[in-house]
Amino acid sequence: MLAEACDVVVIGGGPAGAVAGAILAAGGVDVVIAEQKVFPRQKVCGEFLSPGAFPVLARLGVLSEILDRAGPEITSLTMHPSVGLKIKAAMPCDGAGRFARGIGRHHLDTLLLDRARRLGARVLTPCHVRKVVGSSDQGFTIETDQCGVIESKLIIFANGRPPSDGQPTSHSKKMRQMVGFKTYFNQCHLGADTIGLYGCRGIYGGLLRTGDVGGEPRYNLAFVARRSVMESVAGANGLLSRLRQSNHALDRALADAQRVDRWHAWGPLWPGVRRLFDDGKFYVGNAAGEVQPLIGEGMTLAIRSGALAADTLALGLRGGAAPSEIAARYEVLWREDFSSRCYWGNWFASMMTNPVAGFLGSLLGQIRPLARWGVGASGKKFLAVSGTNIRSRTVRGNGH
Ligand SMILES: Cc1cc2nc3c(=O)[nH]c(=O)nc-3n(C[C@H](O)[C@H](O)[C@H](O)COP(=O)(O)OP(=O)(O)OC[C@H]3O[C@@H](n4cnc5c(N)ncnc54)[C@H](O)[C@@H]3O)c2cc1C
């Protein structure tokens, strides 16, 4: 059964896929987004949305709706490594004076996918992609569980996973094979304008206020744990107890809090840069590269790389460029924007989970310019890049 035929199939309707599909559809490209889950759905995430994503969201016309559902502006960061001193740093804002926000993924992802639909993308959900065969020469055949077969000229993988044969080309050996957990608490002792990061050997996590529910503040607690630690601790509650026992700052923050949701788990995580292109197949978001959750840049990378791939593709398709030429441009721009975040993210994660690195890092973090530099190295120095800049850089890369 032939269900659909199109120019581009996007596999996955998370932030990367929804943004890529929305921008392609807005540019007149015939695009199908296949998403296996029915939205709204929960996603394991710390839900810290960095302002680096705002220009793309504004360009798509969804920024104000997203900010309406988000928590208060996050203007400061406190880091409590496993051993050592607390580090405090100010969070930078973007060129328009906007700060990061906490936003539930059930809101963000649903708004983005709806926007893609309204801009003309054909969104198939639930639609689990089972198999992809073909090449850029012959076109692709995509077999799905619920929607039959889809045929397309090109594919964007936005499925949040590395390709099955594509382990990261750069990653910290110690930090790979981590599993992530998320839940929500009420009544936490944490400033509404603050994100708290907490570490102990083999585990690190973050706490921040997301949008309120029924007038009551709601806090997201997300953490990652190494598999080796999980072998000796019983489940998410056991891991959280371990983190609280070792990190008194987190224990104080949760002293009067109650968990108001079940635990959600996701893994394994594979921080690092992967393949960005392979014969007509483009990779965006976590499928292309994964940053350490600690630095709160994963959604921004997903949103910006989705936009970058879509802009590059739309221009290339219009100009009759070969997929490999389009890919070369995409790769240069991707690495320029994201490579250093992947690298420094691993370094900061080691600092949170390794007592020696944590102690030394916390001493250095007392030097204010160094703490500021650390925030910048996590990616937040790119805040002023606007959606228009992304487009004009793509145009330059295209030689038009
Ligand atoms: C513990 C933890 C905390 C984090 N905290 C933060 C944070 O505070 N801030 C931040 O910015 N980032 C954070 N991240 C990272 C962030 O969640 C990811 O980087 C982001 O979700 C990547 O978006 P994506 O669109 O690439 O993939 P995803 O969000 O994973 O979306 C992929 C989509 O593809 C669909 N899919 C998968 N396979 C198929 C298939 N075969 N067929 C059809 N559909 C399919 C899935 O259902 C899913 O909806 C955190 C991650 C973890 C694990």
The ligand as a Gaussian input file, in Angstrom:
#p B3LYP/6-31G(d) Opt

LIG

0 1
 C       18.079000      13.541000      31.806000
 C       18.096000      14.503000      30.659000
 C       18.015000      15.860000      30.920000
 C       18.045000      16.762000      29.848000
 N       17.923000      18.095000      30.131000
 C       17.900000      18.987000      29.127000
 C       17.693000      20.374000      29.410000
 O       17.484000      20.792000      30.552000
 N       17.709000      21.237000      28.353000
 C       17.917000      20.826000      27.072000
 O       17.927000      21.674000      26.174000
 N       18.101000      19.515000      26.786000
 C       18.082000      18.582000      27.772000
 N       18.213000      17.256000      27.487000
 C       18.436000      16.855000      26.091000
 C       17.161000      16.931000      25.245000
 O       16.116000      16.238000      25.879000
 C       17.433000      16.330000      23.867000
 O       18.632000      16.834000      23.378000
 C       16.305000      16.639000      22.877000
 O       15.114000      16.001000      23.267000
 C       16.681000      16.155000      21.476000
 O       15.616000      16.444000      20.603000
 P       15.402000      15.589000      19.278000
 O       14.257000      16.194000      18.562000
 O       16.689000      15.386000      18.594000
 O       14.994000      14.121000      19.819000
 P       13.758000      13.688000      20.710000
 O       13.275000      14.768000      21.561000
 O       14.201000      12.410000      21.339000
 O       12.616000      13.369000      19.650000
 C       12.713000      12.243000      18.801000
 C       11.296000      11.848000      18.373000
 O       11.412000      10.802000      17.395000
 C       10.394000       9.849000      17.623000
 N       10.857000       8.579000      17.058000
 C       11.921000       7.839000      17.456000
 N       12.048000       6.738000      16.697000
 C       11.040000       6.801000      15.770000
 C       10.646000       5.948000      14.704000
 N       11.319000       4.836000      14.413000
 N        9.572000       6.290000      13.965000
 C        8.881000       7.434000      14.241000
 N        9.219000       8.281000      15.247000
 C       10.282000       7.962000      15.998000
 C       10.261000       9.831000      19.149000
 O        8.989000       9.342000      19.545000
 C       10.470000      11.289000      19.515000
 O        9.252000      12.013000      19.616000
 C       18.171000      16.310000      28.509000
 C       18.233000      14.939000      28.260000
 C       18.188000      14.043000      29.310000
 C       18.239000      12.575000      29.012000

